[in-house]
């Protein structure tokens, strides 16, 4: 089961997920209509290969549309799995990063 919490603040969509990230749950958690997205995966239990490919695909889509996406991952779960997506330690740092771009 996957729980999501989304918050839109000053042009940035914060998505916090908790649970298992798998083929059945990953689709629909990220809306490409936003320009800046922070995906917080601090509370995920597992991630399957489909979700890894899907998140990398979404990231490349954002980049091609001049959008930005970062992952909050204080435990470095994504270090080897999501190599292309920029990582940041916490949401506050992500907010400050995007605030300079807006």
Biopython code that builds the backbone (N, CA, C, O; Angstrom):
import numpy as np
from Bio.PDB.StructureBuilder import StructureBuilder

atoms = [
    (1, "UNK", "N", (0.832, -1.174, 0.000)),
    (1, "UNK", "CA", (0.000, 0.000, 0.000)),
    (1, "UNK", "C", (0.881, 1.244, 0.000)),
    (1, "UNK", "O", (1.934, 1.272, 0.637)),
    (2, "UNK", "N", (0.446, 2.254, -0.711)),
    (2, "UNK", "CA", (1.196, 3.495, -0.814)),
    (2, "UNK", "C", (0.313, 4.650, -0.371)),
    (2, "UNK", "O", (-0.832, 4.780, -0.803)),
    (3, "UNK", "N", (0.862, 5.478, 0.492)),
    (3, "UNK", "CA", (0.160, 6.687, 0.926)),
    (3, "UNK", "C", (0.907, 7.879, 0.354)),
    (3, "UNK", "O", (2.138, 7.916, 0.354)),
    (4, "UNK", "N", (0.149, 8.852, -0.134)),
    (4, "UNK", "CA", (0.769, 10.064, -0.657)),
    (4, "UNK", "C", (0.197, 11.287, 0.034)),
    (4, "UNK", "O", (-0.972, 11.330, 0.415)),
    (5, "UNK", "N", (1.055, 12.269, 0.182)),
    (5, "UNK", "CA", (0.668, 13.563, 0.721)),
    (5, "UNK", "C", (1.250, 14.586, -0.232)),
    (5, "UNK", "O", (2.458, 14.605, -0.468)),
    (6, "UNK", "N", (0.397, 15.436, -0.781)),
    (6, "UNK", "CA", (0.859, 16.451, -1.724)),
    (6, "UNK", "C", (0.558, 17.837, -1.188)),
    (6, "UNK", "O", (-0.496, 18.094, -0.608)),
    (7, "UNK", "N", (1.516, 18.716, -1.401)),
    (7, "UNK", "CA", (1.368, 20.107, -0.963)),
    (7, "UNK", "C", (1.946, 21.005, -2.043)),
    (7, "UNK", "O", (3.075, 20.802, -2.488)),
    (8, "UNK", "N", (1.180, 21.988, -2.458)),
    (8, "UNK", "CA", (1.635, 22.956, -3.454)),
    (8, "UNK", "C", (1.926, 24.254, -2.734)),
    (8, "UNK", "O", (1.039, 24.868, -2.140)),
    (9, "UNK", "N", (3.193, 24.666, -2.794)),
    (9, "UNK", "CA", (3.605, 25.859, -2.064)),
    (9, "UNK", "C", (4.519, 26.705, -2.948)),
    (9, "UNK", "O", (5.575, 26.247, -3.384)),
    (10, "UNK", "N", (4.105, 27.932, -3.203)),
    (10, "UNK", "CA", (4.891, 28.914, -3.960)),
    (10, "UNK", "C", (5.412, 28.359, -5.284)),
    (10, "UNK", "O", (6.581, 28.545, -5.623)),
    (11, "UNK", "N", (4.543, 27.677, -6.031)),
    (11, "UNK", "CA", (4.912, 27.179, -7.347)),
    (11, "UNK", "C", (5.628, 25.840, -7.354)),
    (11, "UNK", "O", (6.058, 25.374, -8.409)),
    (12, "UNK", "N", (5.760, 25.221, -6.203)),
    (12, "UNK", "CA", (6.474, 23.945, -6.092)),
    (12, "UNK", "C", (5.514, 22.888, -5.554)),
    (12, "UNK", "O", (4.828, 23.108, -4.556)),
    (13, "UNK", "N", (5.474, 21.728, -6.232)),
    (13, "UNK", "CA", (4.662, 20.619, -5.756)),
    (13, "UNK", "C", (5.538, 19.675, -4.946)),
    (13, "UNK", "O", (6.505, 19.109, -5.456)),
    (14, "UNK", "N", (5.186, 19.517, -3.680)),
    (14, "UNK", "CA", (5.881, 18.580, -2.794)),
    (14, "UNK", "C", (5.050, 17.309, -2.728)),
    (14, "UNK", "O", (3.869, 17.352, -2.385)),
    (15, "UNK", "N", (5.667, 16.171, -3.059)),
    (15, "UNK", "CA", (4.988, 14.876, -3.004)),
    (15, "UNK", "C", (5.730, 14.010, -1.997)),
    (15, "UNK", "O", (6.910, 13.706, -2.173)),
    (16, "UNK", "N", (5.036, 13.622, -0.956)),
    (16, "UNK", "CA", (5.626, 12.754, 0.074)),
    (16, "UNK", "C", (4.956, 11.390, -0.034)),
    (16, "UNK", "O", (3.732, 11.275, 0.019)),
    (17, "UNK", "N", (5.785, 10.361, -0.188)),
    (17, "UNK", "CA", (5.214, 9.025, -0.333)),
    (17, "UNK", "C", (5.685, 8.115, 0.794)),
    (17, "UNK", "O", (6.802, 8.230, 1.297)),
    (18, "UNK", "N", (4.796, 7.214, 1.167)),
    (18, "UNK", "CA", (5.098, 6.265, 2.245)),
    (18, "UNK", "C", (4.550, 4.905, 1.834)),
    (18, "UNK", "O", (3.379, 4.779, 1.475)),
    (19, "UNK", "N", (5.401, 3.896, 1.890)),
    (19, "UNK", "CA", (4.959, 2.548, 1.552)),
    (19, "UNK", "C", (5.811, 1.937, 0.460)),
    (19, "UNK", "O", (6.982, 2.277, 0.292)),
    (20, "UNK", "N", (5.196, 1.023, -0.282)),
    (20, "UNK", "CA", (5.881, 0.306, -1.350)),
    (20, "UNK", "C", (5.612, 0.977, -2.686)),
    (20, "UNK", "O", (4.462, 1.183, -3.074)),
    (21, "UNK", "N", (6.685, 1.312, -3.380)),
    (21, "UNK", "CA", (6.572, 1.939, -4.694)),
    (21, "UNK", "C", (6.740, 0.835, -5.733)),
    (21, "UNK", "O", (7.832, 0.294, -5.908)),
    (22, "UNK", "N", (5.650, 0.508, -6.418)),
    (22, "UNK", "CA", (5.673, -0.580, -7.391)),
    (22, "UNK", "C", (4.854, -0.195, -8.618)),
    (22, "UNK", "O", (4.279, 0.891, -8.680)),
    (23, "UNK", "N", (4.810, -1.089, -9.580)),
    (23, "UNK", "CA", (4.117, -0.828, -10.840)),
    (23, "UNK", "C", (2.671, -0.381, -10.623)),
    (23, "UNK", "O", (2.178, 0.496, -11.332)),
    (24, "UNK", "N", (2.008, -0.971, -9.667)),
    (24, "UNK", "CA", (0.608, -0.652, -9.412)),
    (24, "UNK", "C", (0.419, 0.711, -8.728)),
    (24, "UNK", "O", (-0.644, 1.320, -8.849)),
    (25, "UNK", "N", (1.430, 1.183, -8.021)),
    (25, "UNK", "CA", (1.256, 2.404, -7.227)),
    (25, "UNK", "C", (1.965, 3.635, -7.789)),
    (25, "UNK", "O", (1.583, 4.759, -7.463)),
    (26, "UNK", "N", (2.983, 3.451, -8.620)),
    (26, "UNK", "CA", (3.794, 4.591, -9.041)),
    (26, "UNK", "C", (3.080, 5.505, -10.039)),
    (26, "UNK", "O", (3.269, 6.721, -10.011)),
    (27, "UNK", "N", (2.275, 4.935, -10.905)),
    (27, "UNK", "CA", (1.600, 5.762, -11.919)),
    (27, "UNK", "C", (0.602, 6.691, -11.263)),
    (27, "UNK", "O", (-0.168, 6.291, -10.390)),
    (28, "UNK", "N", (0.630, 7.912, -11.690)),
    (28, "UNK", "CA", (-0.319, 8.884, -11.185)),
    (28, "UNK", "C", (0.149, 9.685, -9.981)),
    (28, "UNK", "O", (-0.544, 10.613, -9.564)),
    (29, "UNK", "N", (1.310, 9.354, -9.406)),
    (29, "UNK", "CA", (1.746, 10.145, -8.251)),
    (29, "UNK", "C", (2.400, 11.451, -8.682)),
    (29, "UNK", "O", (2.503, 12.387, -7.889)),
    (30, "UNK", "N", (2.842, 11.515, -9.935)),
    (30, "UNK", "CA", (3.496, 12.731, -10.416)),
    (30, "UNK", "C", (2.705, 13.287, -11.585)),
    (30, "UNK", "O", (2.454, 12.594, -12.571)),
    (31, "UNK", "N", (2.318, 14.545, -11.463)),
    (31, "UNK", "CA", (1.566, 15.226, -12.505)),
    (31, "UNK", "C", (2.529, 16.141, -13.263)),
    (31, "UNK", "O", (3.151, 17.030, -12.680)),
    (32, "UNK", "N", (2.638, 15.912, -14.546)),
    (32, "UNK", "CA", (3.603, 16.680, -15.335)),
    (32, "UNK", "C", (3.144, 18.106, -15.632)),
    (32, "UNK", "O", (3.842, 18.838, -16.334)),
    (33, "UNK", "N", (1.995, 18.511, -15.115)),
    (33, "UNK", "CA", (1.527, 19.877, -15.330)),
    (33, "UNK", "C", (2.262, 20.895, -14.452)),
    (33, "UNK", "O", (2.109, 22.102, -14.640)),
    (34, "UNK", "N", (3.042, 20.418, -13.514)),
    (34, "UNK", "CA", (3.782, 21.306, -12.627)),
    (34, "UNK", "C", (5.199, 21.492, -13.147)),
    (34, "UNK", "O", (5.748, 20.607, -13.804)),
    (35, "UNK", "N", (5.785, 22.642, -12.853)),
    (35, "UNK", "CA", (7.132, 22.919, -13.339)),
    (35, "UNK", "C", (8.202, 22.464, -12.346)),
    (35, "UNK", "O", (9.273, 22.013, -12.753)),
    (36, "UNK", "N", (7.917, 22.579, -11.046)),
    (36, "UNK", "CA", (8.888, 22.204, -10.023)),
    (36, "UNK", "C", (8.280, 21.158, -9.103)),
    (36, "UNK", "O", (7.206, 21.355, -8.533)),
    (37, "UNK", "N", (8.989, 20.038, -8.970)),
    (37, "UNK", "CA", (8.486, 18.940, -8.140)),
    (37, "UNK", "C", (9.581, 18.443, -7.201)),
    (37, "UNK", "O", (10.731, 18.249, -7.596)),
    (38, "UNK", "N", (9.183, 18.244, -5.946)),
    (38, "UNK", "CA", (10.057, 17.634, -4.941)),
    (38, "UNK", "C", (9.385, 16.318, -4.549)),
    (38, "UNK", "O", (8.278, 16.311, -4.011)),
    (39, "UNK", "N", (10.067, 15.206, -4.824)),
    (39, "UNK", "CA", (9.552, 13.884, -4.484)),
    (39, "UNK", "C", (10.291, 13.383, -3.252)),
    (39, "UNK", "O", (11.481, 13.076, -3.309)),
    (40, "UNK", "N", (9.573, 13.304, -2.141)),
    (40, "UNK", "CA", (10.181, 12.875, -0.872)),
    (40, "UNK", "C", (9.960, 11.376, -0.710)),
    (40, "UNK", "O", (8.828, 10.919, -0.553)),
    (41, "UNK", "N", (11.065, 10.608, -0.750)),
    (41, "UNK", "CA", (10.974, 9.155, -0.629)),
    (41, "UNK", "C", (11.587, 8.656, 0.684)),
    (41, "UNK", "O", (11.990, 7.498, 0.785)),
    (42, "UNK", "N", (11.652, 9.523, 1.672)),
    (42, "UNK", "CA", (12.233, 9.134, 2.962)),
    (42, "UNK", "C", (11.497, 7.971, 3.619)),
    (42, "UNK", "O", (12.088, 7.223, 4.398)),
    (43, "UNK", "N", (10.223, 7.817, 3.314)),
    (43, "UNK", "CA", (9.418, 6.788, 3.979)),
    (43, "UNK", "C", (8.963, 5.660, 3.055)),
    (43, "UNK", "O", (7.920, 5.050, 3.291)),
    (44, "UNK", "N", (9.739, 5.377, 2.001)),
    (44, "UNK", "CA", (9.361, 4.226, 1.188)),
    (44, "UNK", "C", (10.029, 2.977, 1.761)),
    (44, "UNK", "O", (11.132, 3.025, 2.306)),
    (45, "UNK", "N", (9.320, 1.862, 1.618)),
    (45, "UNK", "CA", (9.822, 0.583, 2.140)),
    (45, "UNK", "C", (10.556, -0.194, 1.056)),
    (45, "UNK", "O", (11.560, -0.855, 1.325)),
    (46, "UNK", "N", (10.048, -0.111, -0.173)),
    (46, "UNK", "CA", (10.682, -0.815, -1.286)),
    (46, "UNK", "C", (10.322, -0.107, -2.583)),
    (46, "UNK", "O", (9.349, 0.644, -2.660)),
    (47, "UNK", "N", (11.143, -0.370, -3.607)),
    (47, "UNK", "CA", (10.907, 0.204, -4.926)),
    (47, "UNK", "C", (11.276, -0.862, -5.953)),
    (47, "UNK", "O", (12.348, -1.461, -5.868)),
    (48, "UNK", "N", (10.397, -1.101, -6.922)),
    (48, "UNK", "CA", (10.682, -2.129, -7.920)),
    (48, "UNK", "C", (11.316, -1.512, -9.171)),
    (48, "UNK", "O", (11.382, -0.291, -9.309)),
    (49, "UNK", "N", (11.778, -2.370, -10.070)),
    (49, "UNK", "CA", (12.492, -1.901, -11.260)),
    (49, "UNK", "C", (11.580, -1.078, -12.182)),
    (49, "UNK", "O", (12.043, -0.138, -12.829)),
    (50, "UNK", "N", (10.306, -1.422, -12.244)),
    (50, "UNK", "CA", (9.375, -0.645, -13.062)),
    (50, "UNK", "C", (9.299, 0.796, -12.555)),
    (50, "UNK", "O", (9.325, 1.735, -13.350)),
    (51, "UNK", "N", (9.207, 0.972, -11.246)),
    (51, "UNK", "CA", (9.109, 2.311, -10.655)),
    (51, "UNK", "C", (10.375, 3.118, -10.910)),
    (51, "UNK", "O", (10.312, 4.324, -11.151)),
    (52, "UNK", "N", (11.513, 2.458, -10.857)),
    (52, "UNK", "CA", (12.784, 3.131, -11.130)),
    (52, "UNK", "C", (12.789, 3.671, -12.561)),
    (52, "UNK", "O", (13.127, 4.831, -12.796)),
    (53, "UNK", "N", (12.411, 2.819, -13.506)),
    (53, "UNK", "CA", (12.368, 3.247, -14.913)),
    (53, "UNK", "C", (11.342, 4.356, -15.116)),
    (53, "UNK", "O", (11.596, 5.315, -15.846)),
    (54, "UNK", "N", (10.201, 4.230, -14.483)),
    (54, "UNK", "CA", (9.132, 5.216, -14.611)),
    (54, "UNK", "C", (9.573, 6.582, -14.079)),
    (54, "UNK", "O", (9.353, 7.601, -14.733)),
    (55, "UNK", "N", (10.186, 6.606, -12.908)),
    (55, "UNK", "CA", (10.643, 7.877, -12.322)),
    (55, "UNK", "C", (11.728, 8.520, -13.175)),
    (55, "UNK", "O", (11.739, 9.740, -13.342)),
    (56, "UNK", "N", (12.637, 7.721, -13.715)),
    (56, "UNK", "CA", (13.663, 8.265, -14.597)),
    (56, "UNK", "C", (13.050, 8.832, -15.864)),
    (56, "UNK", "O", (13.504, 9.861, -16.365)),
    (57, "UNK", "N", (12.025, 8.175, -16.389)),
    (57, "UNK", "CA", (11.325, 8.664, -17.586)),
    (57, "UNK", "C", (10.630, 9.998, -17.295)),
    (57, "UNK", "O", (10.705, 10.927, -18.099)),
    (58, "UNK", "N", (9.965, 10.087, -16.161)),
    (58, "UNK", "CA", (9.296, 11.331, -15.766)),
    (58, "UNK", "C", (10.320, 12.455, -15.614)),
    (58, "UNK", "O", (10.086, 13.578, -16.061)),
    (59, "UNK", "N", (11.443, 12.153, -14.990)),
    (59, "UNK", "CA", (12.493, 13.155, -14.812)),
    (59, "UNK", "C", (12.955, 13.702, -16.168)),
    (59, "UNK", "O", (13.074, 14.915, -16.343)),
    (60, "UNK", "N", (13.211, 12.814, -17.112)),
    (60, "UNK", "CA", (13.667, 13.255, -18.438)),
    (60, "UNK", "C", (12.598, 14.095, -19.139)),
    (60, "UNK", "O", (12.920, 15.035, -19.865)),
    (61, "UNK", "N", (11.344, 13.758, -18.923)),
    (61, "UNK", "CA", (10.249, 14.530, -19.490)),
    (61, "UNK", "C", (10.228, 15.950, -18.918)),
    (61, "UNK", "O", (10.029, 16.917, -19.653)),
    (62, "UNK", "N", (10.436, 16.069, -17.606)),
    (62, "UNK", "CA", (10.503, 17.393, -16.975)),
    (62, "UNK", "C", (11.658, 18.210, -17.529)),
    (62, "UNK", "O", (11.500, 19.389, -17.847)),
    (63, "UNK", "N", (12.797, 17.593, -17.640)),
    (63, "UNK", "CA", (13.975, 18.292, -18.141)),
    (63, "UNK", "C", (13.748, 18.806, -19.563)),
    (63, "UNK", "O", (14.172, 19.913, -19.896)),
    (64, "UNK", "N", (13.088, 18.017, -20.392)),
    (64, "UNK", "CA", (12.859, 18.435, -21.779)),
    (64, "UNK", "C", (11.879, 19.605, -21.872)),
    (64, "UNK", "O", (11.860, 20.326, -22.870)),
    (65, "UNK", "N", (11.058, 19.792, -20.819)),
    (65, "UNK", "CA", (10.092, 20.897, -20.792)),
    (65, "UNK", "C", (10.565, 22.046, -19.910)),
    (65, "UNK", "O", (9.768, 22.900, -19.522)),
    (66, "UNK", "N", (11.858, 22.073, -19.591)),
    (66, "UNK", "CA", (12.467, 23.096, -18.732)),
    (66, "UNK", "C", (11.912, 23.078, -17.314)),
    (66, "UNK", "O", (11.942, 24.096, -16.622)),
    (67, "UNK", "N", (11.417, 21.955, -16.887)),
    (67, "UNK", "CA", (10.979, 21.786, -15.507)),
    (67, "UNK", "C", (12.100, 21.194, -14.676)),
    (67, "UNK", "O", (13.136, 20.793, -15.207)),
    (68, "UNK", "N", (11.892, 21.142, -13.391)),
    (68, "UNK", "CA", (12.900, 20.582, -12.481)),
    (68, "UNK", "C", (12.231, 19.643, -11.494)),
    (68, "UNK", "O", (11.130, 19.898, -11.006)),
    (69, "UNK", "N", (12.921, 18.560, -11.219)),
    (69, "UNK", "CA", (12.454, 17.582, -10.244)),
    (69, "UNK", "C", (13.649, 17.140, -9.420)),
    (69, "UNK", "O", (14.714, 16.846, -9.964)),
    (70, "UNK", "N", (13.471, 17.095, -8.112)),
    (70, "UNK", "CA", (14.513, 16.575, -7.229)),
    (70, "UNK", "C", (13.890, 15.545, -6.293)),
    (70, "UNK", "O", (12.677, 15.516, -6.087)),
    (71, "UNK", "N", (14.748, 14.710, -5.739)),
    (71, "UNK", "CA", (14.310, 13.692, -4.792)),
    (71, "UNK", "C", (14.902, 14.010, -3.427)),
    (71, "UNK", "O", (16.106, 14.228, -3.293)),
    (72, "UNK", "N", (14.039, 14.032, -2.418)),
    (72, "UNK", "CA", (14.501, 14.109, -1.027)),
    (72, "UNK", "C", (14.701, 12.683, -0.560)),
    (72, "UNK", "O", (13.780, 11.867, -0.595)),
    (73, "UNK", "N", (15.906, 12.394, -0.124)),
    (73, "UNK", "CA", (16.246, 11.030, 0.236)),
    (73, "UNK", "C", (17.348, 11.059, 1.290)),
    (73, "UNK", "O", (18.524, 10.881, 0.975)),
    (74, "UNK", "N", (16.962, 11.281, 2.530)),
    (74, "UNK", "CA", (17.962, 11.415, 3.591)),
    (74, "UNK", "C", (18.710, 10.118, 3.874)),
    (74, "UNK", "O", (19.784, 10.148, 4.476)),
    (75, "UNK", "N", (18.161, 8.975, 3.450)),
    (75, "UNK", "CA", (18.824, 7.692, 3.680)),
    (75, "UNK", "C", (19.598, 7.190, 2.466)),
    (75, "UNK", "O", (20.168, 6.100, 2.506)),
    (76, "UNK", "N", (19.625, 7.973, 1.382)),
    (76, "UNK", "CA", (20.333, 7.637, 0.142)),
    (76, "UNK", "C", (19.897, 6.315, -0.471)),
    (76, "UNK", "O", (20.712, 5.584, -1.035)),
    (77, "UNK", "N", (18.610, 6.011, -0.360)),
    (77, "UNK", "CA", (18.061, 4.803, -0.961)),
    (77, "UNK", "C", (18.225, 4.854, -2.477)),
    (77, "UNK", "O", (18.498, 3.840, -3.119)),
    (78, "UNK", "N", (18.057, 6.030, -3.027)),
    (78, "UNK", "CA", (18.034, 6.184, -4.478)),
    (78, "UNK", "C", (19.405, 6.418, -5.097)),
    (78, "UNK", "O", (19.504, 6.570, -6.315)),
    (79, "UNK", "N", (20.452, 6.451, -4.303)),
    (79, "UNK", "CA", (21.794, 6.794, -4.788)),
    (79, "UNK", "C", (22.168, 6.020, -6.052)),
    (79, "UNK", "O", (22.607, 6.622, -7.032)),
    (80, "UNK", "N", (22.003, 4.715, -6.045)),
    (80, "UNK", "CA", (22.389, 3.898, -7.191)),
    (80, "UNK", "C", (21.222, 3.634, -8.139)),
    (80, "UNK", "O", (21.431, 3.361, -9.322)),
    (81, "UNK", "N", (20.014, 3.712, -7.632)),
    (81, "UNK", "CA", (18.852, 3.341, -8.435)),
    (81, "UNK", "C", (18.356, 4.460, -9.343)),
    (81, "UNK", "O", (17.958, 4.211, -10.481)),
    (82, "UNK", "N", (18.379, 5.673, -8.849)),
    (82, "UNK", "CA", (17.879, 6.826, -9.601)),
    (82, "UNK", "C", (19.024, 7.801, -9.811)),
    (82, "UNK", "O", (19.001, 8.924, -9.308)),
    (83, "UNK", "N", (20.016, 7.362, -10.552)),
    (83, "UNK", "CA", (21.272, 8.094, -10.702)),
    (83, "UNK", "C", (21.121, 9.465, -11.342)),
    (83, "UNK", "O", (21.811, 10.409, -10.959)),
    (84, "UNK", "N", (20.221, 9.581, -12.314)),
    (84, "UNK", "CA", (20.119, 10.825, -13.074)),
    (84, "UNK", "C", (19.361, 11.932, -12.357)),
    (84, "UNK", "O", (19.558, 13.111, -12.650)),
    (85, "UNK", "N", (18.497, 11.559, -11.420)),
    (85, "UNK", "CA", (17.653, 12.544, -10.750)),
    (85, "UNK", "C", (18.424, 13.178, -9.592)),
    (85, "UNK", "O", (18.948, 12.462, -8.739)),
    (86, "UNK", "N", (18.500, 14.507, -9.550)),
    (86, "UNK", "CA", (19.227, 15.170, -8.458)),
    (86, "UNK", "C", (18.624, 14.830, -7.091)),
    (86, "UNK", "O", (17.406, 14.738, -6.936)),
    (87, "UNK", "N", (19.500, 14.650, -6.117)),
    (87, "UNK", "CA", (19.082, 14.321, -4.747)),
    (87, "UNK", "C", (19.356, 15.518, -3.845)),
    (87, "UNK", "O", (20.278, 16.300, -4.076)),
    (88, "UNK", "N", (18.545, 15.635, -2.836)),
    (88, "UNK", "CA", (18.722, 16.684, -1.835)),
    (88, "UNK", "C", (18.317, 16.094, -0.493)),
    (88, "UNK", "O", (17.461, 15.210, -0.441)),
    (89, "UNK", "N", (18.909, 16.563, 0.581)),
    (89, "UNK", "CA", (18.695, 15.947, 1.890)),
    (89, "UNK", "C", (17.329, 16.204, 2.501)),
    (89, "UNK", "O", (16.778, 15.337, 3.180)),
    (90, "UNK", "N", (16.775, 17.394, 2.265)),
    (90, "UNK", "CA", (15.507, 17.711, 2.923)),
    (90, "UNK", "C", (14.692, 18.691, 2.085)),
    (90, "UNK", "O", (15.212, 19.327, 1.168)),
    (91, "UNK", "N", (13.440, 18.800, 2.408)),
    (91, "UNK", "CA", (12.525, 19.647, 1.643)),
    (91, "UNK", "C", (12.867, 21.126, 1.757)),
    (91, "UNK", "O", (12.660, 21.884, 0.810)),
    (92, "UNK", "N", (13.377, 21.532, 2.881)),
    (92, "UNK", "CA", (13.740, 22.944, 3.055)),
    (92, "UNK", "C", (14.822, 23.346, 2.043)),
    (92, "UNK", "O", (14.735, 24.403, 1.420)),
    (93, "UNK", "N", (15.833, 22.496, 1.890)),
    (93, "UNK", "CA", (16.894, 22.790, 0.918)),
    (93, "UNK", "C", (16.342, 22.785, -0.506)),
    (93, "UNK", "O", (16.757, 23.593, -1.337)),
    (94, "UNK", "N", (15.406, 21.876, -0.786)),
    (94, "UNK", "CA", (14.783, 21.840, -2.110)),
    (94, "UNK", "C", (13.986, 23.113, -2.355)),
    (94, "UNK", "O", (14.036, 23.683, -3.445)),
    (95, "UNK", "N", (13.262, 23.551, -1.358)),
    (95, "UNK", "CA", (12.485, 24.780, -1.459)),
    (95, "UNK", "C", (13.399, 25.964, -1.759)),
    (95, "UNK", "O", (13.098, 26.781, -2.629)),
    (96, "UNK", "N", (14.492, 26.052, -1.051)),
    (96, "UNK", "CA", (15.438, 27.156, -1.278)),
    (96, "UNK", "C", (16.050, 27.089, -2.673)),
    (96, "UNK", "O", (16.257, 28.121, -3.311)),
    (97, "UNK", "N", (16.342, 25.875, -3.153)),
    (97, "UNK", "CA", (16.900, 25.694, -4.490)),
    (97, "UNK", "C", (15.926, 26.193, -5.556)),
    (97, "UNK", "O", (16.314, 26.951, -6.445)),
    (98, "UNK", "N", (14.679, 25.775, -5.471)),
    (98, "UNK", "CA", (13.687, 26.162, -6.467)),
    (98, "UNK", "C", (13.292, 27.625, -6.336)),
    (98, "UNK", "O", (12.981, 28.282, -7.330)),
    (99, "UNK", "N", (13.303, 28.133, -5.114)),
    (99, "UNK", "CA", (12.918, 29.533, -4.881)),
    (99, "UNK", "C", (13.824, 30.480, -5.680)),
    (99, "UNK", "O", (13.375, 31.526, -6.148)),
    (100, "UNK", "N", (15.079, 30.113, -5.829)),
    (100, "UNK", "CA", (16.016, 30.934, -6.606)),
    (100, "UNK", "C", (15.688, 30.899, -8.097)),
    (100, "UNK", "O", (16.026, 31.830, -8.828)),
    (101, "UNK", "N", (15.036, 29.839, -8.546)),
    (101, "UNK", "CA", (14.713, 29.685, -9.967)),
    (101, "UNK", "C", (13.420, 30.378, -10.363)),
    (101, "UNK", "O", (13.222, 30.742, -11.522)),
    (102, "UNK", "N", (12.543, 30.556, -9.380)),
    (102, "UNK", "CA", (11.219, 31.123, -9.669)),
    (102, "UNK", "C", (11.313, 32.622, -9.846)),
    (102, "UNK", "O", (10.303, 33.279, -10.096)),
]
sb = StructureBuilder()
sb.init_structure("model")
sb.init_model(0)
sb.init_chain("A")
sb.init_seg("    ")
for serial, (resi, resn, name, xyz) in enumerate(atoms, 1):
    if name == "N":
        sb.init_residue(resn, " ", resi, " ")
    sb.init_atom(name, np.array(xyz, "f"), 0.0, 1.0, " ", f" {name:<3s}", serial, name[0])
structure = sb.get_structure()
